[in-house]
Amino acid sequence: MANADDGTQQAILMAQQALYEGNFDQALTRFLAIIQNYPDDPKGYLFLALTYRWLTRIDPGSTEYQEQFERAVSRSIRKNLSLIEENPNNTEATLYLAASYGYRAEYYNFLKQSWSKAYDDGVKMQEYLEKAKKFPHTTIDIQLGYGLYNYYAYLYREKIGWWRFLLSLPKGDKKKGLELLEKVREEGIYANIEAWYFLIEIYKEEKDPTLRARARTLSEELRQKYPHNPFFHTLLAGIYHKQHDWQRSIQTAREILVQANTQRYYSAYLIYQAKYLIGESSFFLGQNDQALQAFDEIIAFQPRQPAYLLPWTHLRRGTIYSLKGQQEQATAEFQLVLKMEDVLHVHELARGLLERQQHQN
């Protein structure tokens, strides 16, 4: 049986390269080999789970990917707990146990919308981070957990305030959280790309225009570094759209559709988001025929996810019908929106457009 040594670092970095390049099959094969060759090294178990987490981001509706992530992260937790039971001073097991709880908390929060489970795992993450921090020579990667905890504990401060008081958890510190994430992005060994990604997700939602510009720059650089990653590709197209750069949004979304013809991990979830970006960007550029074509393709496919896709596509199609003077078709679209899930205040807009039609008539 091989011993875990510096050789594992190169093996993990190579597997991570495959992961972030979007070669998920290769990444899974390599992480499984690391687990087989180094069964008492905790890193392989976590990164196997992390690979499945990325697959759930590319195809959130896949129950197969969800189940695989849940099994893999539970296996990582069990392995690290057993290593700590054998040796309470096992630094790596303590750190990767914290990371396993952290990623499961992130999964529960953002994909499953299970706040209580996310909170429970977040508390456990914090507990083991504090234990890992006390060991000498702890890797810089530990700061990913502290950075995310500080930022999101601040962001959700009202939601967790009472529980934080009861459990004596530290307050969040937004500035510190961002500084730590930036540090890991620059200096991290295994966690630098994860920090990079989380910074983009954080910055693109900020009100500060400097931070929003930072999101764009980081996303462009990440896309350049990993040009075959379908998630990073779609993330960049969405940022252009969010920042009203309609031409670049359309251009990047069209690139996604081209690459989807030959790369299997460009899922329907990503493809129909790209079509929506083309449709809505074209709409805002006054190119209504191109927009209508994209919206028609989405409606013909009837994608279930993301949840905003169908109601907003019908709303935009109804608006174009109204602009073209096709009021009956427009009314039918707006009324259909009101029968769908209310996502991002789409019902309010549909009712407003219906009222405007009535006043015009």
N, C-alpha and C positions, 0 to 999 in steps of 0.2 A: 504493500500500500504506500502510495506517495505521501510525502510529508508536505504540509502547507508551508511554503517559504516564499521568497521573493519571486519565484517563478509564477506564482498565482497572480501577481500584479499584472504581468504582461498578458497572461491569459484572459484576465478580466477586462483589461483595457481593449484587447482585440475583440472580445465579445461585445463590449459596449460600443465599439466602433460600428459593428454590424447592427446593433440595436438602433443607434441614432441615424444610421444611413437608411434605415427602413428595411433592412434585411432581417426580418423578424424570425424566420425559420432558422437562419444561420445563428442568430443570437441565442435562440432557445437551445439549439444543439450544443453550442459552446458552453452555455451555463450548466446544462445537464452534465456535460463531460467534466466540468470543474467540480460539481457536487460529487460525481463518481470518483474522481481522482483525489479529491481533498474533502472527504465527508465531514471532517471536523472543522472546516473553515466556514465561518458563518456567512461570508460574503456571497458565495454562489447562490445560496438559498434566497437571499434578499433580491439579488439581481434577476433571478428567474422570475420571482413574483413581479418585479418592476417591469419586466418585459411584457407580461400579461396585462399590467396596468396600462401600458402604452397602447396595447391592442384594444383595451376597452375605451380608450379615448378616440381611437380611429373608428371603432364600431360600437358605440355605447349600447345599442340594442341587442348585441350578441349575448345571449345567456351563457353560451359556451365559454366565451372569454371571461365573463364575470365569474363563473364557477371555477375556471382555471386560476384566475387571480386569487379568489378566496381560498382555494385549496393550497396554492403555493405560499401565500402569505401566512396562513395558519401553520403550515409546515415550517416556515422560517421561524415563527414565534416559538413553536415547540422545540425546535433544534436549539435555539439560543437559550431557552429556559433550561434545557438539559445540560448544556455546556456550563451555564452559570451554577447549576446545582453541583456539578463536579468540581468547579473552581470558581468561587465567588469573585475572584479577582481577574476573571477573564475580560480584559478590556474590550476586545473586538466583539465578543458575544453580547456584552452589555450595550455597546454602541449600536450594533445591528438589530438588537431587540428593540431599542428605542426607535430605530428607523422603520422597522416592520410595523410597529404600532402607529407610527406617524403616517406611513403610506396607506395603511388601512383606514385611519381616520380621514385622510384626504379623500379616499374612495367613497367612504360612507357619506361624507359631507357633500361632495360635488356630483357624484353619480347617483347614489342611492337616496339622497336627501333624508338620511336618517341621522338627525342631529344628536340624539341621545347616544347612539353607538359611536358616532364620531367624537363626541365629547369624552366618552369613557376611554377610548383609545388615545385621545389627545392627552388626557391626564396620565396614562401609563407611559406615553412617550416622554413627557416631562419628567416623570419619576426616574426613568432609566437614563435620560440625558444627564440629570444631576449626578447620578452614580458614576456614569462614564467620565464626566468632567473631572472627577476627583482622582482618576488614575493618571500617572505620568505619561507623557508622550502621546497624548490623544491626538488623533489626526484632525486637520483643519476641517474635514468633512462634517464633524460634529456640529459646526456652526450653521449648517443647513437647517437642522432641526430648531436651533435657537432662533435663527432668522425668521423662519416660518411661524414659530410660536409667537414671537414678539409682534410680528405684523398682524397675524390673524386674531390674536388675543386682543389687540387694540381695535381691529376692525369690528369684531363681535363683542366689544366690551360691555354693551348694554345687555346683550343676550346671556353672557356668562358671568356677569357681575356678581350675582348672589352666590352662584356655585364657587366662583373664585374665592369669595370671602369665606365660605364654609370650609373649603379645602386648603386654604392658605396658599393658593397658587399665585405666582408673581403676576403683576400687571403687565399688559402688553406695552411695547414701546415701538411705535411705527418707524421712527428714524433709525433706531438701533437695528431693528429687523432688516430694513433695506440695506444698511451698511454691511451687516453680516452676510446677506445674500450676495451683495456685490463682491465681497471679499472671497466667498467660496467660488463664485463664478471665475474669478481671476486666479485663485490659488488652489482650488480643490483638486483632489487626486481622482476620486471616483464620482464626486457629486457636482462637479463644475457645470455640466450641461443641465442637470436638474435645476440648479440655482438660476442658470441662464433662462430656462423656460419659465420658471415661476416669476422671475422679474418681469418678463414680457407680459404675462397674464396680469400681474399687479399694476404695472405702469400703464397699460392700455386703458384701465378703468379709472385712473386718477384724473382729477380735474386740472391739476397743474399742467399747463401746456409743455413745459420743459420735460416733465416725466412722460407725457404722451409721446413727445418726440423721441425720447429715449427708448420707448417701447418699439417704435418704428425702426430705429437704428439697430437695436439688438435683434429684432426679428429678421431684418435684411441680412445681418451678419450670420445669424444662425442658419438661415436658408442657404446662404452662400457656402457655408461650411459643410452642410449636409443637404445637397441639392436633390437627393432622391427620397427624402423623408416626406411622406404625404401629409402628415399632421403639420409639420413646420411650414410646408407649402400653403396649406389652407389657412393657417394662422396668419401668415403674411398678407394673403388676399383679404382676410377679414379686417386686418388693421388698416390697410389702405382704404377700405370701404368705410370703416368707422371714422376715419379722419377725412372723409369726403374727397378722397383722391380717386374719382370715379374712373378715370382712364386707366390708372395702374391697377385698380381693383379688377376691371374687366380683363385687362391683359393677363394678369396673374391667374385669374379664374379660368381663362381659356387655356392657359398652360396646364392647369390641373386636369382639364378634360382631355387634353392630348395625352398626357402621361398616364391617365387612367386607362387608356386603350391597351397599354403594354405592361402596367405594373398592378399586380393583384391587390395590393393593400390600399389602393385608392378606392375606398368603400363607397357604397351608395350614399352613406351618411355624408361623406365629403363631397362626392360628385354633385349631389343636389343642393348642397350649400353653395357650391361654385356656380351652379346655374342660377340660384337666387341672387348671388352677387352680380352676375351679369345682367339679370333682369332689372334689379332695383337700380344699379348704377346707370344702366341705359335709360331707365325711366327718368332719373334726375338729370340726365343729359338731354332729355327731350327726344330720345330715340325710341319712340313708343312701339314701333313695329318689332324692333329687336327685343325690347323688353317683353312684349306679349308672347313672342315665340318661346322665350325662356320660361315664362310663367306657365304657358300651355304644357310644356314638357314636364314641368314639376307636377302639375295637377294630374296629368295623364298617368304618372307613376304612383301617385298617392303615398309619398313617403310618410312614415309615422314620426320620424325624428330628423332633426330637432323639432321640438314641439311648436316652435314659432312658424315653421316653414309653410304649412298649408294655410292656416288662417291669414297670414300676412301675404302670401301669394294671391289668395282670393281677393284680399283687400286691394292690392296693387292692380290686379287685373280689372276689378270693378272700377277703379279710378281711371284707368285707361279707357275702358268702355264709355265712361261718363264724358271724358275729354273728346272722344270720337262722336258724341251725340247718341250713343246706343244706351239710352236710359233704362230700358227694360232689362237688358243684360246686366247693367251696372247694379240695379236694384237687387236682382237675383243674387249677385255676388255678395253684396253687403249683408243681405238677409242670411245667406249661408254662413258668413263669418260669425254672425251672432249665435249660430247653433254650434259653433266649435268652441274649443277651449279658449278662454280669455288669456292670451299670452302677450305680455308687454303692452297692456292697455289697448289691444286691438279692437275690443268691443266698443270702447268709447269713441274711437275714430270712425268705426263703421256706423254707429248711431249718428254721429255728427254729419257724415256724408249723406246718410238717408234723409236727415232733416233738411240739409241744404237742397237736396233734390225736390223735396216737398215744397219748399219755399219758392223754388224756381218754377215749379209747375203751377 
